[in-house]
Amino acid sequence: MINIKRVTKLIDSIYENDIENLKIEQKNTKIVINKLKISKNNIPISLTINNNPNLKQNKKRINNKIEQKRIKEKSKIEHSNIYSTIISPMVGTFYKSPAPNETAFIEIGEKVKPKQIVCIIEAMKLMNEIESEVTGEVVEILVKDGDIVDCGQALVKIKVK
């Protein structure tokens, strides 16, 4: 009998890795997964399971999972057009205010403009001001005050206006 959780994990693994086709055969079961390349995202377009008639329901559930993945991938593409993420340009310590016990540069729900300071990254005893490049609303602050951040790490998510 096919374990739906194992097949779902298999599908997730295929999404995360660069696998285009997969064919698995065991006794009376045959699973075939093919991917179609759409821009930068790979989405499985077909799944065939040949087995006894009692597993038709499992095939429907697996195909539903694939459809959910398609919808999720599509929403990711649309989502990226609406939001902007401020990325750390260096390794250092993240601070959301200019000094301890002072108010933060930004808060969730606050409006920001280009060139507005959103945080400070301390690197080698130098305080580097990080500015917004877009006009929008702060949706999420992805780092806690005092955390060490890496170069390229997402710091703040802004809903672009």
Backbone as CSV, one residue per row, in Angstrom:
resi,resn,N_x,N_y,N_z,CA_x,CA_y,CA_z,C_x,C_y,C_z
1,MET,0.831,-1.174,0.000,0.000,0.000,0.000,0.886,1.253,0.000
2,ILE,0.450,2.296,-0.677,1.220,3.522,-0.785,0.978,4.383,0.447
3,ASN,2.063,4.859,1.025,1.994,5.755,2.173,1.983,7.182,1.640
4,ILE,0.860,7.873,1.820,0.683,9.225,1.282,1.744,10.184,1.819
5,LYS,2.076,10.076,3.099,3.077,10.973,3.684,4.434,10.797,3.011
6,ARG,4.785,9.552,2.709,6.077,9.299,2.057,6.090,9.860,0.639
7,VAL,4.962,9.714,-0.075,4.884,10.246,-1.434,4.925,11.776,-1.399
8,THR,4.255,12.370,-0.425,4.271,13.828,-0.276,5.694,14.314,0.001
9,LYS,6.425,13.620,0.868,7.821,13.972,1.140,8.661,13.846,-0.129
10,LEU,8.372,12.818,-0.920,9.081,12.612,-2.176,8.830,13.782,-3.124
11,ILE,7.583,14.213,-3.218,7.235,15.345,-4.083,7.937,16.607,-3.592
12,ASP,7.935,16.839,-2.276,8.627,18.000,-1.715,10.115,17.964,-2.035
13,SER,10.706,16.795,-1.937,12.128,16.636,-2.238,12.421,16.961,-3.698
14,ILE,11.521,16.564,-4.587,11.693,16.851,-6.009,11.623,18.354,-6.251
15,TYR,10.716,19.061,-5.548,10.621,20.515,-5.664,11.920,21.183,-5.255
16,GLU,12.509,20.691,-4.180,13.692,21.332,-3.621,14.963,21.010,-4.397
17,ASN,14.972,19.927,-5.156,16.160,19.514,-5.885,15.921,19.626,-7.380
18,ASP,16.970,19.487,-8.135,16.887,19.668,-9.582,16.609,18.331,-10.273
19,ILE,15.475,17.714,-9.948,15.089,16.437,-10.539,13.960,16.700,-11.523
20,GLU,14.114,16.240,-12.773,13.085,16.504,-13.777,12.106,15.341,-13.935
21,ASN,12.594,14.123,-13.881,11.738,12.959,-14.045,12.089,11.915,-12.994
22,LEU,11.073,11.199,-12.533,11.294,10.146,-11.549,10.308,9.023,-11.820
23,LYS,10.811,7.797,-11.801,9.964,6.628,-12.006,10.332,5.597,-10.945
24,ILE,9.334,5.171,-10.171,9.550,4.186,-9.108,8.577,3.036,-9.332
25,GLU,9.096,1.809,-9.269,8.251,0.626,-9.408,8.531,-0.326,-8.254
26,GLN,7.453,-0.775,-7.587,7.548,-1.772,-6.526,6.342,-2.682,-6.640
27,LYS,6.569,-3.952,-6.793,5.507,-4.951,-6.897,4.393,-4.481,-7.828
28,ASN,3.210,-4.178,-7.285,2.068,-3.773,-8.105,1.926,-2.261,-8.239
29,THR,2.904,-1.512,-7.760,2.796,-0.058,-7.751,3.849,0.552,-8.662
30,LYS,3.425,1.548,-9.416,4.329,2.269,-10.298,4.021,3.758,-10.129
31,ILE,5.037,4.552,-9.781,4.879,5.997,-9.620,5.782,6.681,-10.632
32,VAL,5.203,7.616,-11.414,5.949,8.390,-12.393,5.662,9.862,-12.122
33,ILE,6.722,10.657,-11.915,6.578,12.090,-11.692,7.431,12.804,-12.729
34,ASN,6.821,13.754,-13.446,7.510,14.560,-14.453,7.346,16.029,-14.089
35,LYS,8.379,16.814,-14.369,8.302,18.246,-14.089,8.365,19.015,-15.395
36,LEU,7.672,20.144,-15.403,7.691,21.060,-16.530,8.356,22.331,-16.043
37,LYS,9.320,22.848,-16.775,10.023,24.047,-16.336,9.227,25.269,-16.769
38,ILE,8.863,26.095,-15.759,8.160,27.342,-16.008,8.997,28.439,-15.386
39,SER,9.559,29.294,-16.177,10.487,30.343,-15.757,11.504,29.768,-14.788
40,LYS,11.564,30.305,-13.567,12.548,29.829,-12.601,12.010,28.712,-11.731
41,ASN,10.717,28.433,-11.795,10.106,27.447,-10.907,9.814,26.152,-11.649
42,ASN,10.102,25.042,-10.996,9.767,23.743,-11.546,8.523,23.230,-10.850
43,ILE,7.536,22.845,-11.632,6.282,22.382,-11.067,5.941,21.029,-11.679
44,PRO,5.674,19.990,-10.857,5.306,18.714,-11.433,3.979,18.846,-12.183
45,ILE,3.937,18.249,-13.384,2.703,18.382,-14.145,1.936,17.071,-14.251
46,SER,2.596,15.973,-13.977,1.838,14.732,-14.035,2.355,13.731,-13.022
47,LEU,1.437,12.973,-12.498,1.763,11.898,-11.567,0.879,10.725,-11.927
48,THR,1.494,9.597,-12.197,0.737,8.404,-12.556,1.027,7.322,-11.548
49,ILE,-0.009,6.751,-10.980,0.150,5.623,-10.067,-0.697,4.488,-10.609
50,ASN,-0.042,3.391,-10.953,-0.759,2.215,-11.416,-0.751,1.198,-10.287
51,ASN,-1.888,0.855,-9.814,-1.989,-0.089,-8.722,-3.412,-0.628,-8.712
52,ASN,-3.785,-1.308,-7.660,-5.128,-1.863,-7.623,-6.163,-0.749,-7.492
53,PRO,-7.424,-0.997,-7.834,-8.463,0.034,-7.843,-8.695,0.705,-6.491
54,ASN,-8.346,0.060,-5.392,-8.569,0.644,-4.073,-7.699,1.879,-3.834
55,LEU,-6.658,2.073,-4.648,-5.750,3.190,-4.415,-6.078,4.412,-5.267
56,LYS,-7.202,4.374,-5.982,-7.584,5.536,-6.785,-7.767,6.767,-5.908
57,GLN,-8.278,6.569,-4.691,-8.472,7.680,-3.769,-7.119,8.286,-3.378
58,ASN,-6.111,7.439,-3.158,-4.770,7.934,-2.835,-4.212,8.759,-3.986
59,LYS,-4.445,8.309,-5.226,-3.970,9.039,-6.393,-4.605,10.428,-6.430
60,LYS,-5.903,10.511,-6.104,-6.578,11.808,-6.089,-5.968,12.711,-5.035
61,ARG,-5.673,12.168,-3.846,-5.072,12.969,-2.782,-3.696,13.483,-3.190
62,ILE,-2.907,12.632,-3.818,-1.562,13.036,-4.244,-1.660,14.106,-5.326
63,ASN,-2.574,13.921,-6.276,-2.746,14.930,-7.321,-3.237,16.250,-6.725
64,ASN,-4.055,16.178,-5.668,-4.489,17.400,-4.980,-3.297,18.104,-4.346
65,LYS,-2.368,17.323,-3.763,-1.157,17.901,-3.173,-0.339,18.626,-4.253
66,ILE,-0.241,18.007,-5.423,0.497,18.632,-6.527,-0.177,19.933,-6.925
67,GLU,-1.485,19.942,-7.007,-2.220,21.161,-7.360,-2.008,22.244,-6.297
68,GLN,-1.972,21.850,-5.031,-1.708,22.816,-3.964,-0.314,23.421,-4.124
69,LYS,0.658,22.585,-4.523,2.018,23.082,-4.758,2.017,24.091,-5.897
70,ARG,1.274,23.808,-6.979,1.186,24.737,-8.107,0.645,26.084,-7.647
71,ILE,-0.422,26.059,-6.859,-1.040,27.286,-6.368,-0.060,28.041,-5.471
72,LYS,0.648,27.305,-4.609,1.619,27.919,-3.703,2.744,28.583,-4.494
73,GLU,3.262,27.899,-5.518,4.324,28.462,-6.348,3.840,29.710,-7.075
74,LYS,2.617,29.675,-7.595,2.060,30.822,-8.301,1.915,32.003,-7.359
75,SER,1.459,31.752,-6.121,1.299,32.846,-5.165,2.653,33.418,-4.753
76,LYS,3.699,32.599,-4.727,5.037,33.097,-4.415,5.475,34.103,-5.475
77,ILE,5.194,33.800,-6.742,5.576,34.684,-7.837,4.838,36.012,-7.702
78,GLU,3.529,35.971,-7.460,2.747,37.187,-7.306,3.170,37.940,-6.050
79,HIS,3.443,37.219,-4.979,3.825,37.793,-3.689,5.103,38.615,-3.832
80,SER,6.059,38.140,-4.610,7.335,38.821,-4.736,7.201,40.156,-5.466
81,ASN,6.124,40.359,-6.222,5.926,41.622,-6.915,5.348,42.692,-6.004
82,ILE,4.818,42.317,-4.856,4.139,43.235,-3.961,5.067,43.684,-2.830
83,TYR,5.993,42.848,-2.424,6.837,43.116,-1.263,8.285,43.356,-1.659
84,SER,8.952,44.164,-0.874,10.381,44.405,-1.031,11.056,43.998,0.278
85,THR,12.213,43.391,0.178,12.938,42.958,1.368,14.253,43.716,1.454
86,ILE,14.514,44.285,2.601,15.791,44.962,2.828,16.780,43.906,3.285
87,ILE,17.898,43.834,2.591,18.914,42.805,2.803,20.141,43.430,3.459
88,SER,20.758,42.698,4.372,21.976,43.182,5.019,23.140,43.181,4.020
89,PRO,23.817,44.308,3.879,24.946,44.371,2.950,26.256,43.864,3.552
90,MET,26.205,43.474,4.841,27.445,43.075,5.519,27.147,42.169,6.713
91,VAL,28.199,41.596,7.250,28.103,40.824,8.490,28.239,41.802,9.642
92,GLY,27.404,41.650,10.668,27.499,42.540,11.814,26.367,42.293,12.792
93,THR,26.171,43.240,13.703,25.125,43.154,14.717,23.994,44.100,14.334
94,PHE,22.765,43.578,14.333,21.570,44.332,13.946,21.044,45.120,15.144
95,TYR,20.780,46.410,14.919,20.137,47.242,15.932,18.985,47.993,15.288
96,LYS,17.822,47.981,15.959,16.675,48.677,15.385,16.495,50.090,15.942
97,SER,17.397,50.525,16.827,17.353,51.899,17.333,18.776,52.461,17.359
98,PRO,18.907,53.798,17.383,20.253,54.395,17.340,21.078,54.163,18.606
99,ALA,20.391,53.918,19.731,21.087,53.656,20.995,20.140,52.903,21.918
100,PRO,20.681,52.231,22.936,19.798,51.546,23.886,18.813,52.538,24.515
101,ASN,17.604,52.089,24.785,16.542,52.882,25.414,16.028,54.034,24.545
102,GLU,16.384,54.060,23.257,15.811,55.042,22.333,14.777,54.352,21.462
103,THR,13.908,55.155,20.857,12.858,54.561,20.016,13.459,53.953,18.758
104,ALA,12.797,52.916,18.277,13.250,52.203,17.082,13.087,53.081,15.839
105,PHE,13.934,52.832,14.838,13.829,53.564,13.577,12.473,53.291,12.915
106,ILE,12.042,52.021,12.959,10.771,51.628,12.335,10.041,50.639,13.232
107,GLU,8.739,50.556,13.044,7.901,49.564,13.716,7.000,48.928,12.665
108,ILE,6.471,47.762,12.956,5.548,47.090,12.053,4.313,47.964,11.874
109,GLY,3.894,48.127,10.609,2.732,48.942,10.281,3.082,50.384,9.943
110,GLU,4.317,50.777,10.201,4.759,52.144,9.933,5.091,52.320,8.453
111,LYS,4.874,53.521,7.941,5.204,53.853,6.547,6.672,54.255,6.461
112,VAL,7.340,53.827,5.375,8.730,54.215,5.137,8.850,54.829,3.753
113,LYS,9.889,55.654,3.589,10.166,56.314,2.318,11.589,55.946,1.895
114,PRO,11.917,56.134,0.621,13.301,55.919,0.193,14.249,56.820,0.979
115,LYS,15.418,56.311,1.273,16.481,56.995,2.023,16.191,57.117,3.523
116,GLN,15.060,56.541,3.993,14.766,56.561,5.435,15.557,55.453,6.114
117,ILE,16.192,55.753,7.233,16.973,54.760,7.975,16.009,53.780,8.637
118,VAL,16.258,52.475,8.435,15.398,51.445,9.018,16.099,50.680,10.142
119,CYS,17.443,50.669,10.131,18.198,49.968,11.172,19.670,50.330,11.066
120,ILE,20.439,49.796,11.995,21.896,49.973,11.987,22.527,48.590,12.042
121,ILE,23.601,48.401,11.278,24.417,47.186,11.374,25.784,47.629,11.896
122,GLU,26.154,47.114,13.063,27.463,47.426,13.630,28.460,46.395,13.124
123,ALA,29.519,46.895,12.486,30.581,46.017,11.993,31.922,46.656,12.341
124,MET,32.724,45.953,13.084,34.060,46.418,13.491,33.981,47.794,14.161
125,LYS,33.050,47.923,15.091,32.856,49.146,15.887,32.357,50.342,15.061
126,LEU,31.980,50.106,13.808,31.402,51.164,12.979,29.904,50.935,12.864
127,MET,29.118,52.010,13.005,27.668,51.923,12.892,27.267,52.277,11.461
128,ASN,26.737,51.307,10.740,26.342,51.484,9.339,24.822,51.609,9.249
129,GLU,24.346,52.760,8.798,22.912,52.992,8.673,22.388,52.294,7.418
130,ILE,21.320,51.522,7.570,20.697,50.829,6.448,19.408,51.581,6.113
131,GLU,19.257,51.946,4.841,18.127,52.756,4.416,17.152,51.953,3.561
132,SER,15.906,52.420,3.562,14.887,51.841,2.680,15.130,52.348,1.263
133,GLU,14.831,51.522,0.292,14.949,51.937,-1.104,13.581,52.152,-1.746
134,VAL,12.509,51.852,-0.998,11.164,51.937,-1.558,10.231,52.673,-0.612
135,THR,9.085,53.082,-1.146,8.017,53.636,-0.325,7.055,52.511,-0.028
136,GLY,6.679,52.368,1.231,5.751,51.302,1.582,5.514,51.209,3.072
137,GLU,4.913,50.079,3.472,4.561,49.837,4.864,5.372,48.658,5.388
138,VAL,5.949,48.817,6.582,6.730,47.744,7.196,5.768,46.620,7.596
139,VAL,5.991,45.440,7.037,5.136,44.294,7.297,5.751,43.391,8.364
140,GLU,7.076,43.251,8.299,7.739,42.314,9.204,9.188,42.735,9.412
141,ILE,9.634,42.651,10.662,11.052,42.836,10.984,11.567,41.433,11.251
142,LEU,12.443,40.962,10.392,12.836,39.556,10.366,13.970,39.200,11.315
143,VAL,14.548,40.199,11.982,15.695,39.979,12.866,15.401,40.638,14.212
144,LYS,15.892,40.030,15.287,15.729,40.605,16.625,16.874,41.566,16.925
145,ASP,16.575,42.553,17.730,17.574,43.537,18.130,18.758,42.831,18.804
146,GLY,19.970,43.130,18.334,21.171,42.548,18.917,21.620,41.252,18.259
147,ASP,20.840,40.758,17.286,21.224,39.518,16.586,22.377,39.771,15.623
148,ILE,23.208,38.752,15.442,24.261,38.792,14.431,23.609,38.463,13.091
149,VAL,23.920,39.257,12.052,23.361,39.012,10.721,24.498,38.751,9.736
150,ASP,24.181,37.988,8.708,25.132,37.684,7.646,24.905,38.602,6.461
151,CYS,25.900,38.721,5.627,25.760,39.466,4.386,24.717,38.751,3.526
152,GLY,23.731,39.482,3.031,22.686,38.886,2.206,21.481,38.394,2.992
153,GLN,21.493,38.521,4.307,20.372,38.067,5.132,19.236,39.091,5.075
154,ALA,18.000,38.599,4.971,16.821,39.470,4.957,16.628,40.096,6.331
155,LEU,16.395,41.410,6.347,16.230,42.136,7.603,14.798,42.613,7.824
156,VAL,14.229,43.267,6.803,12.914,43.890,6.938,12.112,43.634,5.669
157,LYS,10.832,43.332,5.842,9.931,43.108,4.708,8.979,44.300,4.621
158,ILE,8.897,44.904,3.409,8.078,46.096,3.212,7.055,45.840,2.110
159,LYS,5.798,46.187,2.388,4.742,46.104,1.373,4.834,47.383,0.548
160,VAL,5.170,47.224,-0.726,5.405,48.364,-1.610,4.095,49.044,-1.963
161,LYS,4.087,50.359,-1.951,2.894,51.147,-2.302,3.000,51.624,-3.730
